[in-house]
Amino acid sequence: MLATTNSKFWMLPTFFICGVFALMAGKGSLAGMGALIGLIALLLMLFSGIRVIAILLLIGVPTIFVFPNTAIQALPFVNTERFLFGCIMGLLFLNFLFSHKSIEPLISPEKFAMGFLLVAILSYFFSVLSGAYVPKPNQDAFFVIQYVMGFSGFVVARRLNWDLQLILRLIDILLIVGLFMTAQAILQYFLGMDVFVPDYLEVPHADEGRVTGTFANSSEYGAVAATILFLGVFRYSQTKDHLARTAIIGILGMVCVAIFLSKTRAPWLAVAVSMMLIAYLDAKVRPMIVFCGVLGTVAAIVLLPFLVDFNSIQERLSSLAPIYNRLSLWVSGISMGIQNPLLGVGFGTEGFQTAHPHYTIDIGGISAYWAAGVGVPHNEFVHIFALTGFTGLALYLGVLWTSFKQLKLISANQMISPESRVFAMYAGVILVNWMLNGLFVDTGLFWYLMFLMFFIVGAAISFSKQKAANQ
């Protein structure tokens, strides 16, 4: 009886909304119709819950969000991922207001992240007030928000309940995303179709013949595909059916194609080191990694001369210009941090670019000329050191160290399930992979990669707590 009454009750607002929409349609009010549809979408989004919204965010950014973002690019600040992020933060805030007793307390990585963001904001305002550089409020706000969104992956995932089935379901979804990214690579590299390249962003790597997918940078594209690759290896380790294992290996092979076509050395090197680390740590997948590595190498030797331009690959591998460029910029960035130890030169979009001409010097046989005209140092840790000094760098490294420490403790804890320990180990490898990329690119600017990495780390910590509570 109650169910029947409730179902009839919900018919009233449904009829009302349909009536209002019909009225607006009859008057030809496109703006009103759009606003009503947006309101309905917002309500449905909020009712669906944090987990669903977060997964939509993880799915959409590397696949189809580029299309609605293109349609609404004229709107200031608003895009699809920021809308979903706002929904997630709104729901977290509502949970805090109405069920604050059950809210998870902050742990060390979250405290360090909040401390770092506070120092970053103080650094920005101090540099602006001191006249270090001219502020660009919109761009500078976006710069800070990228880090906020990146760190939030940890906060969100750690406050969700995870079990093995939910973890595997998430990985299955991301493997499909990985296949989609491979399809993007094929379309972009072999067919010259840039339908997924966002025209509202500067994407110089796309013009250089490197696959970028929906991202602004081939490095982020390759690193995201690599993260999915490692999760797929974990999925393989937890799968017993031989047919399913074969299918997973096929998907992983396709994802490797996407990584290769990014034609970027940082993801290549990070993937090689990370896969060796997985093979060392997880004996269950070691034979598969060795076998597929040998088979993939043979297949590449036979097939790649017919499929890709080896001259461009050789040029990427042998070019010394990016190395000279990075070394010169690293020296400049380190000099900035040393001479501005408390708050750096200013945490903003153009903080490094504005300051580095005053700190550029020759190093060995490498001229300071190589640092000219470049906006970032292509090293996340040097960039943070330059922008926020020793204070910001210490807090930033504190986020990473305490995250890694948490995962290491979980992987060594014999009181929780083997699946939790193994997944924590893979999350640790994903964190290491992100840090390896950060040695050669500015990974903090890749908010999605950062969100994905921290989301996996947060899920691994939550997964272990859930299992421990069930013991």
N, C-alpha and C positions, 0 to 999 in steps of 0.2 A: 504493500500500500504506500509506504514511504517513497519507494523508488518511483512508483507511478506519479505521485504528487510532485516529486522533484523534477521528473521529466516534463510534466506539464508546466511547472514553474519556469523552466528554462526556455519553453516555447515563447513566452511573452517577450523577453528581450530580443529573441531571434526575429519574431514578427515585426517588432519595432524597428530594428536595424534594417530589415529588408524593406519596410515601408519608407524609411528615410532615404535609403539608397534609390528606391524607385522614384521618389519625389525629386531627388537631385538629378537623376537620369532624365526624367521628364522635362526638367528645366534646362537640361544641357550643361549643368554645372560640373565641368570636368575636375575643377579644383576640389570641390566638395566631395565628389566621388572618390578622388584619390586620397583625400584626407581620411575619409571613412574607412577605406580599404587599409590605409596605413594604421589606423587605430585598431582595427580588427586584427591585423598582423601582429601589432605590438601586444595585444591582450593574449593572443594565442601563443606568442613567444614566451610571455611571462608565465603563463599557465603550464607550459611544457617543461619548465624546470631548468636548473643550471646545467645539468649534465647534457641534455639535448642541445641547448644553445651552444655550449662549449664544443661539442662534437660537430655541430653545423659550422662553427667557426673554423675548426681544424680541416673540415672537408672543403669548405667553400673557397678559402683564400688561394690554394694552389690549383683550383679547377675553374669555377664559373663566376666567382664574385667580380671578375674583371668586367663582365658585361653590364650588371647593374651599376657598377662604379663608373663606367663610361657614360651611362645614361644620366647620372646625377652629378657629374664632375663639376658642373657650374655652381653647385651648392657649396657654400663655405663650410669647411671642416667635416661635413657629413660624408661618410661612405658606409658600405655594408658592414665591414668588420668593426668599425667603431660603434655602429648601432648595436650590433650583437654584444660587443664588449660592454656597452652601457647597460644593456639588459642584464648581463651577468653581474655587474657591480651593483645594480639596483636590487637584484634579488639577494645578493649577499648582505647588503645593507638592511633590507627588510628582515632577513633572518636574524641579524644582530639586534634589531629593534624589538622583535616579538618573541625571540627565543634565545636571549643572550646567555642564559644559563648553560645552554648546550653548545655554545660556540666554542670551536677549538681555540685554545690560547696560542699566541704567537710562539714560534720556535726560532732557533738561532738564525737560519737562513732568511726568514722573514724580517727579523729584527735588523740584521745587517743590511738587507735591501732597503728598508725604510730609512735607516741611517744614511745609506749612500744617496738616496733620492733627496733627502734633506740637505746634505752637503752639496749636491749638484745644484739645487735651487739657490742655495746661499752663494755658491760660486758664480752663478749666472748674474744674480742681482748685484753682487759686489763688483764684478767686472763691468757691468753696465753703468753703475753709479760712479765708478772710477774713470769712466771714459775709455776703457780698454778697446771697445769696439761698439759700433752702432747696432743697437738691438733690432731684430726683426721679429716682433712678438708672435706672429702666426707660425713662422718657420721654427722659431725657438721652442714654442709650445709643442709643436709636433715632435721635435727632437726629444723633449723630456717624456712625452706621452709614449713614444716608442719603447723606452725603457720601462715605463710603468706597465704597459701592456705585456712586455716580455716577462717581467718578474711575476706578473699576476697569474701566469700559467701554474706556477707552484702553489699559490694561495688557493686557486680554484680547485685544482685536482686533489690537493691534500684534504679538502673539506668535503669531498665526495666519498662515498663508500664503494670500495672496489673488491671484487672477488675474481677468481681466475677466469670465469666465463665472461665477465665484463671486460677484463683486460684483453682476452683473446678476441672478443667481438670488436673492440676498438682497433686492435691490430689488423683484423680482417678488413675493416673499413679503410684503414690507412693503406693497406696493400692495394686496394682498388684505386685509391688516390694515386699510388705509385704507378699503376698501369696507365692511368689517365695522363700522368706527367710524361711517361714514355711516349704515348701517342702525340702529346704536344711536341716532344723532341723530334719525332719523325716528321710531323707536319712542318715544323719550323726549319729543320736542318736539310731534309731531303727534298721537300716540296716547296720550300720558300714561302710558306703560309704563316703570316704573323698575326693570325686572328686572335691569339691568346696574349699577344704582347700588349701591355697597357699603354695606350697612346696618351694618357694623362700624366705619365711619368717619363723622366729621361731614362732611356734604356740603351746606353752606348754599346754594351756587349752584344746586343742583338745585331747591330750594324757591323760588328766584327766577326760575324759568323758563328757566334757561340749561342747555345740554347739557353734561354732565360725563362721560358714558360710565362706564367703570370707575374713573375717577379721582376724587379728593376735591375737585378744583378745575377749573373750566371753563378756566382759563388754561392748565393743563398739558394738558388735552384738546386745546385749540385749537393749542397749540404743537407737540404730538406730531403732529397731523394735518398741520401746516405742514411739519414736517421730512420727512414722507412725500411731501408735494407736491413739494418740491425734489428729492428723490431720483427721483421720477417724471419730472420734467423732464429730469434727466440720462439716465434710461432712454430717453426720447424722442429725445434727441440721439444716442444710440448705436444706434438702431433705424432700419433702412433700408426695411423692408417697410411699404408705405402702409396696409394694413389694420391691421397691428399698431400703427402710429402713431395711427391713428384710435381704436383701442380704448384706447390709453394716454391720449389726450386726454379720452375719455369718463370714464375712471377719475379723472383729475385734476379734472374738473368735479364729480364726486361728492364728492371729498375737499374741494373748496372749499365745498360745501354744509355739511359737518361743521364746517369752520372758521367759517363765517358763523353757524351756529346755536350756537356757543359763546357768542356775544353778549358777547365780551370785547375791550376795545379794544387791550390790549397785543399779543395775537396778530395782530389785524387790521393794526395799524400795522407790526409787524415783518414780516408777510408782504408788505405793499405795498412796503416799502423793499427787502426781500430779492429780490423778483421783479424790481424795477427794476435791482438790482445784477446779477442773472443776465442780464437782457436786455442790459445794458451790456457784460458780460464775455464772453458766449457768443453770437457772431453766428449760430450754427447754429439756435438756438432763438428768436432775437429776433422773426422774423416770426410764429411760433406764439404767443408771449406777447402780442404786440400784437393779433393777430387774435382770440385767445380772450378777451383783456381787453375789447376792444370788444364782441364778441358776448355775453360774460357780462354786461356792463353793460346792454346792450339787453334781454337776457332778464330780468335782475333788475328793470328798470323795468316790464316788461310783466307778469311773473308774480308777483313777490313780494307785491304788494298783495292777491292772492288766497290767499297761502299763509302769511304771517306777520303778526303783530301789529306794525304799524309804530309804534304808540305806544310799545311797550316798546323797540324799536330806537332810536327818537328819544330816549327817556328815557336810554338808556345813553350815547348820543353827546353829549347836551346837559347831563347832570347834572354840576354843579360840585362836589358834595359829595365824591366820591372824590378830586378834584384838591386841594381844601383839606385833606382828610385826609392825603394823601400829602405835601404840602408841609410840613405841620406835623410829621409823623413824620420826614421827611428831616432837618429842622433838628435834631430831638431826637437822631437817630442820629449825625449829624455831630458834635454837641456831645459825645456819649458818647465817640466815638473820639478827639476832640481832648483831652479831659480825662483819658482813660485810654489814652495812646498806645502803651504797650508790649504789653499783653495784653487791652485792651478791658474791657468790663463782665462778661464771662464767657460762654463758649461753651456754651450750654445751651438747652433748650426754652423756658424762661421768662426767659432772660437779658435780652432786650430789654424784655419786658413789665414785668418787675420794676423795671428801672432807669429807663424813660423818664419816669415822673411827676416824677423829680427833675431832669430835663434839659429839660423842655418849656417853651417860651417862645412869646410872640406873635411873628409875623413879618408886617410890613406891616399889612394890614388883616385878616389871618387869625388868629383867636384860637387859643390853645393848647388850647381846648376840643375842637378837631377831632382832637386826638391821643388823647383819652380812650377807654379801653376797647379799644384795638387792640393785638394781640400782636406784630405784625411791621411793618416800615416800608414794605413793598411796594416795595422796591428791594434787589436782591441785594447790591450793592456797599456801600450804606449799612449794610445789615444786618451784613455781614462786618466792616466798619470798626468798627461799634459793639461787636460781640461780641469781636473779637480785636485791635483797635487798628491802628496803622500796620504792625506786624509781620505780622499775619495778612493784611491787605489786600494788602501788597506781594507776599507769597508767592502769594496767590490770583490776583492779576493776572499774576504770573509764569507760572502754569500756562497761562493764556489767551494771553498774549503769545507764549510760546515755542511753543505749539501752532500759533498763527497764523503765526508765523515759519517753522516747519517746512513748513506747507502752501504758503506763498508761495514758498519755495525750490523745492519740488517743481514747482509750476505754472510756474516760470520755467526749469526745467532741460530744455534741449533734448536731453540725452543719454538721456532715458527716453521711453517711449511716449507718444503724444498722449492715449491713454485715461487714463493715470496722471495726467498734468498736468491734464486736464479734471476728473477726479474729485476731485483735491486742491482745485481751485478751488471745486467745489460743496461740498466739506466745509468750506472756509473760509466760504462763504456760510451754511451751517448753523450754524457757530460764531458768526458775526455775528448771525444771527437769534436765537440763544440769548441773546447779550449784550443785544440790543435788548429782548427780553422781560424780561431781568434789570433793566432800568432802571425797570420799573413793577411787577414782581412778584418774589417771593422764589423764584427758580428753583432755588436750592440745596435747597429743601424738596421739589422735584419730582425724586426720585432717578431715576425711569424716564426722564424727559426728558433728564436729565444723562447717564445711562448710554447712551442712544441716541445723543446728540450726540457724546460722547467715543468711542463704539464706531465711529462713522463716521469720525471724525478718525484714530483708530488704524488702521482698515482702510486709509484713504488712504495713510498713511505706510508701512504694510507692503506695500501694492500697489506703490508706487514702488520699494521696495527689491527686491522680487521681480523686477520688470521690469529694474531696473538689473543684477541678478545674472545675468540671462539674455542680456545684451547680448554 
